[in-house]
Amino acid sequence: MVRTNNKIQAVIFRMEKDGPKFLIMRRIGGMNNDVWQSVTGGVESGETLDETLKREVFEETGIRPEDIIKYEKIMEFSFESDGTKKNESVFEVEVRPDVVVTDKNNVYKEHDKWDWVEENTAVSMVKWDNNKEAIKKTASKYKIRRQT
């Protein structure tokens, strides 16, 4: 499929007894080698943002649509890459607490490590400011709600 100039970012979290834990992954290869980040991916021609979100989450983590409790678009931003303007839609994605993460569906093997971490650790580990902002924004909504 042909990629568009639109991208998604998925800030995946699960609720635990002490609050939300965020999934971050270490990217391997290319110019972003050794960068920790949330799930990101390109929108393919003819694909909706919702379809892209579910496809990218599954491809990069093995998390199936039925493992997602809910998701919501929380912000958008634009940036330039290789002289082309790109638009990125950022979603918070809550998944079941017992969800299993795997890279077996990722044919590109973009990540070699992943971890569930609390907000401050996630923010300190990710590189991009928009990723930090999205984690903080999501955490602020869910800190109060704890898993019972």
C-alpha positions, 0 to 999 in steps of 0.5 A: 500500500501507498503511505500518505503524509498522515501518521498516528501515535498510540500512547498505550497504557494499562491500569494497575493498582498504583495507576497507569503504566505506559508501554514504551519500546526501544527502536532499532535500526535507522536514524532513530536507533536506540530511541524509546517511543510509543507506537507510531506508524503511517496511514496507508492510502484508503485507510482511516485513522482508526484502522491505522491505529488498530493495524499499527498497534497489532503489528508493533505489539501483538495487541489485538483490537479486542484487547483494547478497552478504549481509545481516544484522539488526544492531540494533533501536530505537524512536522516536516520530514524530508521536505514533506509536511506530515500530520500526526494524530495522537491517541491514548489507548487503554488495554486490558491489564493482562495483555501480552506484548509480542513483536511476532507480527512485526515483519520489520522488527522495529523494536527489540525491547519494551516495558510497562513503566510509570509516567515519570519513567516513560517521560524520561525515556522517550525522546520526542517532546510530543510523545512526552506531552501525550504521556503526561496528558494521558497520565493526568486523566487516569492517575486518580482512577486506580484498578480495584 
